[in-house]
Amino acid sequence: MRFTAGEQFFPMDIERYVRACSLWHYHPDDYDEQVVAEGELTMEKLVEPRPARFGSVLYMRFVHPLTIEESARALGDYQRLKREQTHKFRAGLGRLARGGLVPRLIDALFSATLLLRGRVPKATAAAAVIEYAGMQGREERYVYHGRVVRQSGWTVCQYWFFYAGNNWRSGFHGVNDHESDWELVNVYLYEQDGRLVPEWVAYASHDFHGADLRRRWDDRADLTLEGCHPVVYAGAGSHASYFAAGEYQAEVPLPIPGRVRQGLDVLARFWRRTLGQVGEGEGPVRAPFIDFARGDGLSVGPGQEREWTPNVISEATPWVSGYRGLWGFYAQDPISGENAPGGPMYNRDGTPRASWFDPLGFAELDRVPPPPVESGLLAAEAGALMRRQRELDDEVPKRASALQQIGIRLESMEGNPHLAAQHHKLEVEVAAQATEVKALRRERTENEAVLEGLLHRLRRMTAGRRDDPRAHIRQAARPVPAAEMRFGRAAELWAAFSLSLMLVGVVVLIELAPADAWAGAIVLLIVLVLGESVLRATFVRSVNRVAVILALVATTILLVHFWQHVLVGVLIALAAFLVLQRVRELRA
């Protein structure tokens, strides 16, 4: 596992963390009760049964509540620790300029929501870094928690990585902070000739799920191997896992009402599809952040700077199955971004975690058989389908002949009013049988196409030809290209101050020219957008977008003020079109 320079938390063992924590109980009538004091918590006390009301939350605290003096000391110690780090983090020139003016505005709105939500204080995050550094100073250790599961012919090796904290927001300009962090890497193997052969590996990551999480063992375009070990590039502070080194843009939706979000999505589709405007990747209500997974820091693993200490776990491990609470501070964040996670076996609400009980479904491998049995399953499926086709070959002619016989009887009743009741009854029967015959013929035709695909795949497998290792990927995580990441110093300075400059400009307009404040604010926004486009080398595209927006505004104003004239014009045009159509018909 390769970390980014400046990373401050690394995978650790559970017992050291628990011994350093206190245990708390949040009650639904909004107060917190300390259950076990700091320094007194043990693995045995952690899993003791504790009845609680609905809405209660059991959680640990790695950092005890800080006084103002302790907070100031923690922030000072944190800055000193950063200066002393061997691997130092550098955001790089252009970090602020990457998103553009509108994404930065959305980022500011997202940051403002932290004032209304529960969050981890910066001093608490700093104190967690200091506490963990002290632990490592006393006994340096890097631990993974391993579990082996056998399901549907697959052997799954799960590697659970526990971190004392996630400081993506406070340490690396990311989305959130929370005490503790659990990350997962799955390796999927099958048995052949008495040995286990690796076939797939899946990494937990932001914005991706299902088949997009996994890569095949022979996929050299994405998967890097050190000997027989897959290489994981961990995001700085977030600890999300990536297949390649780089800087990844992660998007986080703003916490806004669903109907508002749907309306903005409709406008975004209109902008892209109807008006033909090219988007820049981010959604209309999604804040872009950078996840740094450069791999230029500490490397842990066989033959690396540091080696792993393995710790085997299972459902029989008491703390795995016996503790359903949070593994860190409960910040009371309604969207859970700042709340500590649940354990490897449970979600935050104590329900079973799908990646634990269904590791195949986690990467959509529940539908994929191991290679040694795939050809047998294909042959069996093809054989079953061929048998069904033979059944249909016998059944369809018989059913069609019976339908014709009923049809003859139906036709013979025509012109005989006294047979009306029988005729109606027979019509219903004919319609039902005709529907059944049609369904059987459709089934046979569709089966033919499926059978052709099965036999083609079976022939490929028999010849030793495999699928494209990337055929299952719908959306792959890709690092932001270097050309899109690096801007000049002027662009960086502009990105840092332009939003504040715009807000100050709006205040000046309100104070000096309140009657023209709206028009002035629009002009100011246009000037800022065009100014930034010069620095970002997107001037032509920005001018085009501004022109489209102004055209839409002008059209809206015309429709509002002259709707009667517009309506008359539309009706006259419609009348002329109808007359033209009728004249063409008369001439024909």
LUMVEX-33571 format. One line per field, with one value per residue (C-alpha): residue number from 1; residue in three letters; x, y, z. Coordinates in Angstrom, 2 decimals. Example, Ala and Ser with C-alpha at 12.3 -4.5 7.8 and 13.67 -1.06 7.14 Angstrom:
2
marnu 1|2
gugu ALA|SER
xx 12.30|13.67
yy -4.50|-1.06
zz 7.80|7.14
This chain:
588
marnu 1|2|3|4|5|6|7|8|9|10|11|12|13|14|15|16|17|18|19|20|21|22|23|24|25|26|27|28|29|30|31|32|33|34|35|36|37|38|39|40|41|42|43|44|45|46|47|48|49|50|51|52|53|54|55|56|57|58|59|60|61|62|63|64|65|66|67|68|69|70|71|72|73|74|75|76|77|78|79|80|81|82|83|84|85|86|87|88|89|90|91|92|93|94|95|96|97|98|99|100|101|102|103|104|105|106|107|108|109|110|111|112|113|114|115|116|117|118|119|120|121|122|123|124|125|126|127|128|129|130|131|132|133|134|135|136|137|138|139|140|141|142|143|144|145|146|147|148|149|150|151|152|153|154|155|156|157|158|159|160|161|162|163|164|165|166|167|168|169|170|171|172|173|174|175|176|177|178|179|180|181|182|183|184|185|186|187|188|189|190|191|192|193|194|195|196|197|198|199|200|201|202|203|204|205|206|207|208|209|210|211|212|213|214|215|216|217|218|219|220|221|222|223|224|225|226|227|228|229|230|231|232|233|234|235|236|237|238|239|240|241|242|243|244|245|246|247|248|249|250|251|252|253|254|255|256|257|258|259|260|261|262|263|264|265|266|267|268|269|270|271|272|273|274|275|276|277|278|279|280|281|282|283|284|285|286|287|288|289|290|291|292|293|294|295|296|297|298|299|300|301|302|303|304|305|306|307|308|309|310|311|312|313|314|315|316|317|318|319|320|321|322|323|324|325|326|327|328|329|330|331|332|333|334|335|336|337|338|339|340|341|342|343|344|345|346|347|348|349|350|351|352|353|354|355|356|357|358|359|360|361|362|363|364|365|366|367|368|369|370|371|372|373|374|375|376|377|378|379|380|381|382|383|384|385|386|387|388|389|390|391|392|393|394|395|396|397|398|399|400|401|402|403|404|405|406|407|408|409|410|411|412|413|414|415|416|417|418|419|420|421|422|423|424|425|426|427|428|429|430|431|432|433|434|435|436|437|438|439|440|441|442|443|444|445|446|447|448|449|450|451|452|453|454|455|456|457|458|459|460|461|462|463|464|465|466|467|468|469|470|471|472|473|474|475|476|477|478|479|480|481|482|483|484|485|486|487|488|489|490|491|492|493|494|495|496|497|498|499|500|501|502|503|504|505|506|507|508|509|510|511|512|513|514|515|516|517|518|519|520|521|522|523|524|525|526|527|528|529|530|531|532|533|534|535|536|537|538|539|540|541|542|543|544|545|546|547|548|549|550|551|552|553|554|555|556|557|558|559|560|561|562|563|564|565|566|567|568|569|570|571|572|573|574|575|576|577|578|579|580|581|582|583|584|585|586|587|588
gugu MET|ARG|PHE|THR|ALA|GLY|GLU|GLN|PHE|PHE|PRO|MET|ASP|ILE|GLU|ARG|TYR|VAL|ARG|ALA|CYS|SER|LEU|TRP|HIS|TYR|HIS|PRO|ASP|ASP|TYR|ASP|GLU|GLN|VAL|VAL|ALA|GLU|GLY|GLU|LEU|THR|MET|GLU|LYS|LEU|VAL|GLU|PRO|ARG|PRO|ALA|ARG|PHE|GLY|SER|VAL|LEU|TYR|MET|ARG|PHE|VAL|HIS|PRO|LEU|THR|ILE|GLU|GLU|SER|ALA|ARG|ALA|LEU|GLY|ASP|TYR|GLN|ARG|LEU|LYS|ARG|GLU|GLN|THR|HIS|LYS|PHE|ARG|ALA|GLY|LEU|GLY|ARG|LEU|ALA|ARG|GLY|GLY|LEU|VAL|PRO|ARG|LEU|ILE|ASP|ALA|LEU|PHE|SER|ALA|THR|LEU|LEU|LEU|ARG|GLY|ARG|VAL|PRO|LYS|ALA|THR|ALA|ALA|ALA|ALA|VAL|ILE|GLU|TYR|ALA|GLY|MET|GLN|GLY|ARG|GLU|GLU|ARG|TYR|VAL|TYR|HIS|GLY|ARG|VAL|VAL|ARG|GLN|SER|GLY|TRP|THR|VAL|CYS|GLN|TYR|TRP|PHE|PHE|TYR|ALA|GLY|ASN|ASN|TRP|ARG|SER|GLY|PHE|HIS|GLY|VAL|ASN|ASP|HIS|GLU|SER|ASP|TRP|GLU|LEU|VAL|ASN|VAL|TYR|LEU|TYR|GLU|GLN|ASP|GLY|ARG|LEU|VAL|PRO|GLU|TRP|VAL|ALA|TYR|ALA|SER|HIS|ASP|PHE|HIS|GLY|ALA|ASP|LEU|ARG|ARG|ARG|TRP|ASP|ASP|ARG|ALA|ASP|LEU|THR|LEU|GLU|GLY|CYS|HIS|PRO|VAL|VAL|TYR|ALA|GLY|ALA|GLY|SER|HIS|ALA|SER|TYR|PHE|ALA|ALA|GLY|GLU|TYR|GLN|ALA|GLU|VAL|PRO|LEU|PRO|ILE|PRO|GLY|ARG|VAL|ARG|GLN|GLY|LEU|ASP|VAL|LEU|ALA|ARG|PHE|TRP|ARG|ARG|THR|LEU|GLY|GLN|VAL|GLY|GLU|GLY|GLU|GLY|PRO|VAL|ARG|ALA|PRO|PHE|ILE|ASP|PHE|ALA|ARG|GLY|ASP|GLY|LEU|SER|VAL|GLY|PRO|GLY|GLN|GLU|ARG|GLU|TRP|THR|PRO|ASN|VAL|ILE|SER|GLU|ALA|THR|PRO|TRP|VAL|SER|GLY|TYR|ARG|GLY|LEU|TRP|GLY|PHE|TYR|ALA|GLN|ASP|PRO|ILE|SER|GLY|GLU|ASN|ALA|PRO|GLY|GLY|PRO|MET|TYR|ASN|ARG|ASP|GLY|THR|PRO|ARG|ALA|SER|TRP|PHE|ASP|PRO|LEU|GLY|PHE|ALA|GLU|LEU|ASP|ARG|VAL|PRO|PRO|PRO|PRO|VAL|GLU|SER|GLY|LEU|LEU|ALA|ALA|GLU|ALA|GLY|ALA|LEU|MET|ARG|ARG|GLN|ARG|GLU|LEU|ASP|ASP|GLU|VAL|PRO|LYS|ARG|ALA|SER|ALA|LEU|GLN|GLN|ILE|GLY|ILE|ARG|LEU|GLU|SER|MET|GLU|GLY|ASN|PRO|HIS|LEU|ALA|ALA|GLN|HIS|HIS|LYS|LEU|GLU|VAL|GLU|VAL|ALA|ALA|GLN|ALA|THR|GLU|VAL|LYS|ALA|LEU|ARG|ARG|GLU|ARG|THR|GLU|ASN|GLU|ALA|VAL|LEU|GLU|GLY|LEU|LEU|HIS|ARG|LEU|ARG|ARG|MET|THR|ALA|GLY|ARG|ARG|ASP|ASP|PRO|ARG|ALA|HIS|ILE|ARG|GLN|ALA|ALA|ARG|PRO|VAL|PRO|ALA|ALA|GLU|MET|ARG|PHE|GLY|ARG|ALA|ALA|GLU|LEU|TRP|ALA|ALA|PHE|SER|LEU|SER|LEU|MET|LEU|VAL|GLY|VAL|VAL|VAL|LEU|ILE|GLU|LEU|ALA|PRO|ALA|ASP|ALA|TRP|ALA|GLY|ALA|ILE|VAL|LEU|LEU|ILE|VAL|LEU|VAL|LEU|GLY|GLU|SER|VAL|LEU|ARG|ALA|THR|PHE|VAL|ARG|SER|VAL|ASN|ARG|VAL|ALA|VAL|ILE|LEU|ALA|LEU|VAL|ALA|THR|THR|ILE|LEU|LEU|VAL|HIS|PHE|TRP|GLN|HIS|VAL|LEU|VAL|GLY|VAL|LEU|ILE|ALA|LEU|ALA|ALA|PHE|LEU|VAL|LEU|GLN|ARG|VAL|ARG|GLU|LEU|ARG|ALA
xx 0.00|1.49|0.54|0.77|3.57|2.21|-0.24|-0.74|-2.77|-1.82|-3.54|-3.30|-4.45|-7.79|-6.70|-4.34|-7.06|-9.74|-7.49|-6.97|-10.71|-13.65|-17.12|-20.17|-23.92|-25.96|-29.56|-32.51|-33.49|-30.23|-27.60|-24.37|-23.45|-19.97|-20.26|-16.57|-13.89|-10.72|-8.04|-10.58|-12.02|-11.02|-12.04|-14.22|-16.02|-16.51|-18.74|-20.78|-24.55|-26.07|-29.84|-30.81|-33.84|-34.59|-32.61|-29.68|-26.11|-23.19|-19.84|-16.20|-14.15|-10.48|-10.05|-11.76|-13.72|-11.16|-11.08|-10.11|-6.59|-6.24|-7.54|-4.96|-2.19|-3.33|-3.33|0.16|1.53|-0.07|1.73|5.03|4.44|3.77|7.06|8.92|7.39|9.81|7.29|5.70|2.49|2.48|-0.88|0.84|0.41|-3.09|-5.05|-7.50|-7.76|-8.78|-12.50|-13.39|-15.50|-18.84|-17.42|-15.60|-18.90|-20.51|-17.53|-18.12|-21.79|-20.81|-18.38|-21.12|-23.33|-20.74|-21.83|-25.34|-24.33|-22.48|-18.77|-15.45|-13.68|-10.30|-8.62|-10.10|-8.74|-5.34|-5.37|-6.15|-3.09|-0.92|-2.33|-1.76|1.78|2.50|1.27|3.52|6.43|6.06|5.52|5.52|3.19|1.20|-1.67|-4.26|-7.19|-7.58|-10.61|-11.17|-14.63|-15.71|-18.81|-20.10|-16.77|-14.77|-12.29|-12.33|-9.42|-10.66|-8.12|-9.69|-7.62|-8.42|-7.23|-7.48|-8.80|-9.83|-8.55|-9.24|-10.90|-8.54|-5.35|-5.79|-8.59|-11.10|-14.72|-14.89|-13.16|-14.20|-12.63|-11.55|-11.84|-12.38|-11.21|-11.43|-9.54|-10.87|-8.85|-10.92|-9.32|-10.45|-9.10|-7.38|-5.23|-5.16|-3.92|-5.59|-5.30|-6.05|-8.56|-9.97|-9.15|-11.60|-10.81|-13.33|-13.35|-15.31|-18.12|-17.82|-19.62|-20.27|-18.22|-16.38|-14.56|-12.77|-9.97|-8.91|-5.55|-4.15|-5.34|-1.96|-3.54|-4.83|-3.60|0.00|1.61|4.70|5.58|2.26|0.90|-1.52|-0.48|-3.01|-2.66|-4.36|-5.98|-4.40|-6.59|-9.55|-7.76|-9.89|-8.12|-7.08|-5.42|-3.11|-1.13|-2.50|-4.90|-8.57|-11.51|-14.24|-17.70|-19.93|-23.62|-24.82|-27.39|-30.39|-34.04|-34.68|-37.13|-34.68|-31.98|-34.27|-35.07|-31.39|-30.67|-33.36|-31.73|-28.33|-29.68|-31.29|-27.96|-25.98|-28.38|-30.73|-28.27|-25.29|-23.04|-20.18|-20.02|-16.85|-17.76|-19.22|-22.95|-24.95|-25.17|-22.00|-18.95|-15.63|-12.73|-9.30|-8.32|-4.52|-3.34|0.15|1.94|5.00|5.01|5.43|5.04|3.86|4.02|6.36|9.79|8.75|9.85|7.51|6.03|2.50|1.48|-1.49|-4.43|-6.99|-10.67|-14.03|-17.58|-16.16|-13.92|-15.78|-15.30|-16.26|-19.71|-20.29|-19.86|-22.46|-21.61|-19.51|-15.73|-15.24|-16.92|-20.63|-20.77|-24.57|-24.09|-27.46|-25.75|-23.19|-20.11|-18.52|-19.79|-17.41|-18.06|-19.39|-17.14|-16.29|-19.40|-21.92|-23.11|-23.43|-26.97|-25.90|-27.36|-25.14|-22.66|-23.17|-19.44|-19.06|-21.86|-21.89|-18.30|-19.19|-22.11|-19.84|-18.02|-20.89|-19.07|-22.10|-23.11|-19.64|-18.60|-14.96|-13.11|-12.80|-16.58|-17.61|-17.31|-19.34|-22.06|-22.07|-22.42|-25.21|-27.07|-26.70|-27.91|-30.97|-31.78|-31.42|-33.80|-36.28|-35.96|-36.79|-39.83|-40.94|-40.36|-42.90|-45.30|-45.64|-46.96|-49.49|-50.72|-50.83|-52.84|-55.31|-55.67|-56.45|-59.14|-60.83|-60.49|-62.32|-65.12|-65.31|-65.57|-68.37|-70.48|-70.46|-73.91|-75.80|-77.31|-78.49|-74.82|-73.82|-73.19|-71.06|-69.26|-68.32|-67.11|-65.01|-63.56|-62.24|-60.71|-59.11|-57.57|-56.12|-54.66|-53.28|-51.48|-50.00|-48.81|-47.27|-45.46|-44.09|-42.83|-41.25|-39.60|-38.17|-36.77|-35.21|-33.81|-32.11|-30.20|-29.26|-28.16|-25.96|-24.26|-23.77|-22.23|-19.99|-18.72|-18.22|-16.14|-14.01|-13.39|-12.54|-9.99|-8.47|-9.58|-10.63|-12.80|-11.32|-10.28|-11.95|-15.23|-17.15|-16.13|-18.85|-17.03|-13.37|-11.59|-9.02|-6.45|-6.89|-4.45|-1.44|-2.42|-5.70|-4.07|-1.32|-1.97|0.18|0.70|-1.71|-4.50|-3.77|-3.93|-7.08|-8.72|-7.81|-9.30|-11.88|-14.83|-14.14|-13.66|-17.07|-18.77|-17.08|-18.18|-21.79|-21.63|-20.25|-23.06|-25.72|-24.26|-23.52|-26.12|-28.93|-31.33|-28.93|-27.49|-28.94|-27.74|-24.37|-23.97|-24.65|-22.11|-19.58|-20.12|-19.64|-16.42|-15.07|-15.98|-14.32|-11.29|-10.85|-11.32|-8.31|-6.15|-7.55|-7.19|-10.94|-11.86|-13.63|-15.75|-16.62|-17.68|-19.89|-21.50|-22.07|-23.67|-26.00|-27.03|-27.66|-29.71|-31.82|-32.32|-33.31|-35.73|-37.31|-37.74|-39.36|-41.74|-42.75|-43.33|-44.65|-46.36|-49.54|-47.67|-45.68|-48.89|-50.50|-47.42|-47.39|-51.11|-50.69|-47.69|-49.67|-52.61|-50.32|-48.70|-52.10|-53.24|-50.01|-50.51|-54.09|-53.09|-50.47|-53.11|-55.52|-52.80|-51.94
yy 0.00|3.29|6.49|10.14|12.20|13.92|11.15|11.21|8.04|4.49|1.11|0.10|-2.61|-2.41|-3.10|-0.13|2.15|0.83|1.17|4.85|5.55|6.29|4.87|7.11|6.79|9.38|9.38|10.25|13.16|14.83|14.33|12.32|10.02|8.64|4.89|3.98|6.58|7.05|4.56|2.11|0.72|-2.86|-5.27|-7.11|-3.96|-2.88|-5.87|-5.95|-5.94|-2.49|-2.12|1.20|3.00|3.45|6.40|5.83|5.74|3.97|5.41|5.68|8.85|8.75|12.38|13.53|16.82|19.64|22.91|26.14|25.89|22.24|23.09|25.85|23.54|20.75|23.07|24.32|20.82|19.73|22.45|21.50|17.83|18.67|20.57|17.57|15.02|13.15|12.99|16.44|17.12|19.65|20.46|21.68|24.80|25.17|23.15|26.01|26.83|23.38|23.65|27.00|29.79|27.98|24.82|27.03|28.74|25.32|24.36|27.47|26.54|23.01|24.40|26.67|23.63|22.49|25.43|23.95|20.29|18.43|18.30|17.28|20.42|21.13|20.96|17.50|16.30|17.77|16.11|12.76|13.13|13.91|11.00|8.55|9.86|9.24|5.65|5.05|6.68|4.23|1.19|1.51|-1.02|-1.36|-3.83|-5.32|-7.43|-10.44|-12.64|-15.60|-16.38|-19.15|-18.51|-20.06|-21.58|-18.44|-17.96|-14.33|-12.86|-9.69|-7.15|-4.69|-1.60|0.41|3.99|6.08|9.02|10.45|14.03|14.57|17.94|19.48|17.90|17.78|20.23|17.39|16.67|15.51|14.58|11.79|9.76|6.30|4.88|1.41|0.55|-2.72|-4.62|-7.98|-10.57|-13.26|-16.65|-19.99|-23.48|-25.33|-28.47|-28.16|-24.56|-21.16|-18.89|-15.13|-13.87|-10.53|-7.77|-5.08|-1.80|0.29|3.79|7.07|7.44|3.84|0.61|-2.89|-4.14|-0.81|-1.62|-4.68|-5.42|-8.77|-10.10|-9.94|-6.35|-4.68|-1.44|-0.71|-3.25|-2.95|-6.00|-6.16|-9.81|-11.48|-8.57|-5.96|-2.35|-0.02|3.76|5.26|8.70|11.25|11.58|9.85|6.48|5.55|2.95|3.47|1.27|3.97|6.83|10.30|12.99|12.11|14.49|13.31|14.88|15.27|16.23|19.25|18.39|20.00|18.84|16.13|18.14|21.03|18.58|17.06|20.51|21.40|18.07|18.89|22.28|20.59|18.16|21.07|22.90|19.93|18.19|20.89|23.78|21.56|22.98|20.74|20.17|19.93|16.73|18.10|17.97|21.16|20.56|18.59|20.05|18.89|17.87|16.42|13.05|12.89|9.31|10.03|7.10|9.28|8.73|5.73|2.29|-0.66|-4.28|-7.19|-5.84|-2.20|0.42|-1.10|-4.60|-5.61|-7.22|-9.49|-10.02|-12.69|-11.92|-13.62|-13.59|-15.47|-12.50|-10.86|-7.21|-7.90|-9.31|-8.00|-4.24|-2.51|1.08|3.70|3.44|7.11|10.43|10.82|14.37|14.27|15.05|14.37|13.25|11.19|12.57|13.65|10.74|7.87|4.65|1.35|-1.70|-4.17|-6.23|-3.42|-0.15|3.02|2.08|-1.38|-3.30|-5.92|-4.47|-5.91|-6.08|-8.39|-10.89|-10.60|-10.01|-11.36|-8.95|-6.11|-6.31|-7.88|-11.20|-13.09|-13.54|-14.61|-18.28|-19.25|-20.08|-23.86|-24.31|-21.70|-24.00|-26.70|-24.18|-22.88|-26.38|-27.20|-23.97|-24.53|-28.12|-27.02|-24.39|-26.88|-29.25|-26.41|-25.61|-29.21|-29.02|-25.84|-27.44|-30.09|-27.84|-24.83|-26.75|-28.60|-25.39|-23.62|-26.47|-26.40|-22.63|-23.10|-25.66|-23.24|-20.51|-22.68|-23.28|-19.54|-18.67|-21.24|-19.41|-16.16|-15.18|-17.22|-14.81|-17.65|-18.61|-15.16|-16.29|-19.26|-17.04|-14.50|-17.23|-18.80|-15.41|-15.01|-18.50|-17.83|-14.58|-16.33|-19.21|-16.84|-14.91|-18.15|-19.29|-15.88|-16.04|-19.51|-18.37|-15.30|-17.52|-19.80|-16.89|-15.28|-18.63|-19.02|-15.78|-16.65|-20.14|-18.71|-16.47|-19.36|-21.63|-18.82|-18.17|-21.90|-22.17|-19.19|-20.76|-24.13|-22.36|-20.67|-17.15|-14.92|-11.82|-8.36|-7.86|-4.43|-5.42|-5.26|-1.67|0.94|3.88|3.79|6.09|8.09|10.55|14.13|14.62|16.76|19.32|19.95|20.19|22.72|26.41|29.51|31.49|34.17|31.60|30.26|33.72|34.55|31.33|32.14|35.64|35.90|34.62|37.06|39.83|39.08|39.20|42.51|43.87|42.90|44.68|47.84|47.76|47.40|50.33|52.72|51.82|49.79|50.45|48.85|46.20|43.22|44.42|45.36|41.95|40.22|42.40|41.77|38.01|38.09|40.10|37.67|34.61|36.04|37.15|33.67|32.11|34.07|32.61|29.09|29.28|28.75|32.25|31.22|28.58|30.99|33.72|31.17|30.18|33.78|34.47|31.48|32.56|36.16|34.87|32.78|35.78|37.99|35.34|35.03|38.83|38.98|36.15|37.78|41.29|40.43|37.11|38.21|39.12|35.89|33.88|35.63|34.95|31.27|30.88|32.60|30.38|27.28|28.34|28.93|25.52|23.77|25.60|24.60|20.95|20.93|22.60|19.89|17.21|18.83|19.01|15.36
zz 0.00|-1.13|0.66|-0.29|1.23|4.33|5.31|9.08|9.76|8.82|9.31|12.96|15.36|17.13|20.70|20.96|19.64|21.99|25.04|24.18|23.79|26.04|25.40|25.10|24.72|22.83|24.04|21.78|24.04|22.93|25.59|25.74|28.60|29.22|29.75|30.19|30.91|28.88|29.91|31.36|28.13|27.30|24.55|27.09|28.22|24.62|23.79|27.00|26.25|26.80|26.38|24.78|23.40|19.70|18.39|20.76|19.43|21.11|20.10|21.10|21.43|20.51|21.57|24.76|24.71|24.59|26.50|24.72|26.13|25.06|21.58|21.14|22.34|19.99|16.96|17.84|18.36|15.09|13.10|14.73|13.91|10.25|10.04|11.46|9.06|6.80|3.94|3.54|1.62|-1.20|-2.75|-5.90|-7.99|-9.40|-6.84|-6.27|-9.97|-11.15|-10.60|-12.13|-10.61|-10.41|-8.77|-6.26|-5.48|-4.94|-2.78|-0.66|-0.26|0.77|3.34|4.65|5.31|7.87|10.05|10.17|10.40|13.12|12.38|13.88|15.21|13.64|17.05|17.62|14.27|15.16|18.59|16.92|14.69|17.72|19.74|16.90|16.31|20.00|19.68|16.69|18.50|21.37|19.14|15.36|13.81|10.57|10.75|8.43|9.64|7.38|6.81|4.48|3.08|0.71|-1.39|-4.64|-5.64|-4.84|-2.01|-0.89|1.07|2.74|3.94|6.38|7.17|10.30|10.73|13.90|11.89|8.55|8.20|4.51|5.14|7.69|6.36|2.58|1.62|1.15|1.99|5.58|8.82|11.14|13.91|12.75|9.27|7.81|4.28|2.38|-0.32|-1.56|-3.48|-5.23|-5.90|-7.31|-6.76|-9.58|-9.32|-5.54|-5.42|-5.20|-8.25|-7.96|-10.53|-9.33|-6.86|-5.66|-3.90|-1.96|-3.47|-3.69|-6.29|-7.53|-6.76|-8.06|-11.01|-11.31|-8.06|-9.43|-11.88|-13.27|-12.17|-15.73|-16.32|-16.67|-17.90|-14.39|-11.86|-10.64|-9.01|-6.81|-7.22|-6.44|-4.39|-5.80|-5.21|-3.57|-3.81|-0.75|-0.85|1.50|4.58|2.91|2.60|-0.43|-2.57|-6.20|-8.81|-10.18|-8.68|-9.30|-8.18|-8.50|-8.65|-6.29|-6.42|-3.38|-3.75|-1.81|0.89|-0.85|-1.19|-3.74|-5.86|-6.13|-7.18|-9.83|-11.21|-11.46|-13.17|-15.77|-16.39|-16.72|-19.33|-21.23|-21.15|-22.47|-24.86|-26.15|-26.23|-27.07|-24.36|-23.26|-19.49|-17.41|-15.61|-12.39|-11.73|-11.16|-7.40|-6.77|-5.08|-6.61|-4.37|-5.04|-3.57|-3.58|-4.16|-5.43|-3.84|-3.14|0.63|2.90|1.31|3.43|2.34|1.57|0.68|1.28|3.82|6.41|6.69|7.62|10.88|10.05|12.40|11.47|12.20|11.65|13.02|16.02|16.91|19.84|18.86|15.25|15.97|19.50|19.01|16.82|17.77|16.01|16.09|16.89|17.59|16.82|15.40|14.89|11.21|9.49|6.27|8.25|6.50|9.81|11.92|12.66|10.72|12.00|12.16|9.38|10.07|10.64|9.13|11.17|12.21|13.41|10.47|8.75|6.26|2.76|2.00|5.01|4.43|0.62|-0.57|-4.03|-4.45|-3.27|-6.63|-8.66|-8.75|-7.46|-11.12|-12.31|-11.88|-11.26|-14.52|-13.87|-13.69|-16.27|-19.30|-17.56|-16.67|-20.23|-21.65|-19.20|-19.99|-23.73|-23.36|-21.36|-23.98|-26.84|-25.06|-24.67|-28.37|-29.26|-26.98|-28.72|-32.14|-31.13|-29.23|-31.54|-34.61|-32.43|-30.80|-34.16|-35.70|-32.80|-33.26|-36.96|-36.13|-33.76|-36.40|-38.95|-36.46|-35.75|-39.43|-39.90|-37.32|-39.31|-40.62|-37.99|-35.44|-33.22|-32.64|-31.37|-27.78|-28.84|-31.39|-28.71|-26.36|-29.10|-30.06|-26.52|-26.66|-30.05|-28.79|-25.74|-27.76|-30.40|-27.64|-26.29|-29.73|-30.37|-27.00|-27.81|-31.22|-29.62|-26.99|-29.68|-31.67|-28.60|-27.44|-30.80|-30.31|-26.71|-27.74|-30.47|-27.87|-25.44|-28.08|-29.35|-25.82|-25.23|-28.42|-27.31|-23.91|-25.44|-27.66|-24.59|-25.57|-22.66|-22.47|-22.45|-18.79|-18.84|-20.49|-17.19|-16.35|-16.83|-15.24|-14.26|-11.82|-13.75|-12.37|-13.52|-16.46|-15.64|-18.29|-16.45|-13.02|-13.50|-13.97|-13.66|-10.49|-11.75|-12.14|-8.67|-7.08|-9.02|-7.84|-4.25|-4.22|-7.03|-5.01|-2.18|-4.74|-6.23|-2.82|-1.97|-5.35|-4.65|-1.27|-2.94|-5.52|-2.82|-0.87|-3.76|-6.39|-4.79|-7.69|-10.17|-7.86|-9.76|-13.16|-11.71|-10.06|-13.39|-15.20|-12.42|-12.68|-16.46|-16.11|-13.50|-15.59|-18.71|-16.71|-15.31|-18.75|-20.02|-17.23|-17.79|-21.60|-22.12|-23.33|-26.56|-24.81|-22.00|-24.45|-26.19|-22.90|-21.84|-25.24|-24.87|-21.36|-22.47|-25.42|-23.03|-20.74|-23.68|-24.96|-21.53|-21.27|-24.71|-23.85|-20.57|-21.96|-25.42|-24.86|-26.64|-29.81|-29.63|-29.22|-32.21|-34.31|-33.34|-34.18|-37.56|-38.37|-37.37|-39.54|-42.52|-42.02|-41.96|-45.13|-46.88|-45.92|-47.22|-50.51|-51.04|-50.42|-52.93|-55.60|-55.02
